[in-house]
Amino acid sequence: MEEVPLIKSLEAKYANEAVILGISVDINIERVDRTVKEKGMTWPILADGKGFDGPIPKAYRIDGTPTLFVLDRDGRVFAKPGSAKQIEVSLQEALSRPAQP
């Protein structure tokens, strides 16, 4: 949660070029909704209430939080930064690559 302000600033800066998407592994959907509202998170947050057993965490092998990914223009995982502080460099690199035909 301490990185939310940084993610908010990246969302604003790259609003026309990239999409921020959150995946919650919380089992309590009401808590997710409350946190999103309290923190002013304006990006989509996927939450199915199944924790780490949900299909998305399993598909991306999410085993802890936060787990961060930068996807390229083709929707492939480009980088897996260790923190939000490292996202911008990976994001700039991914955006500089053209989409594959």
Long-range contacts (C-beta under 8 A, 24 or more apart in sequence): 1-35, 1-39, 3-66, 3-83, 3-84, 3-85, 4-39, 4-41, 6-84, 6-85, 7-41, 7-43, 7-84, 7-87, 8-40, 8-41, 8-42, 10-84, 10-87, 10-88, 10-91, 11-42, 11-43, 14-91, 14-95, 17-95, 18-91, 18-95, 19-43, 19-44, 21-45, 21-46, 22-46, 23-47, 23-56, 23-57, 23-60, 23-62, 25-51, 25-52, 25-54, 25-57, 25-62, 25-65, 26-51, 27-51, 70-94, 72-97, 72-99, 73-97, 73-98, 73-99, 73-100, 74-99, 74-100
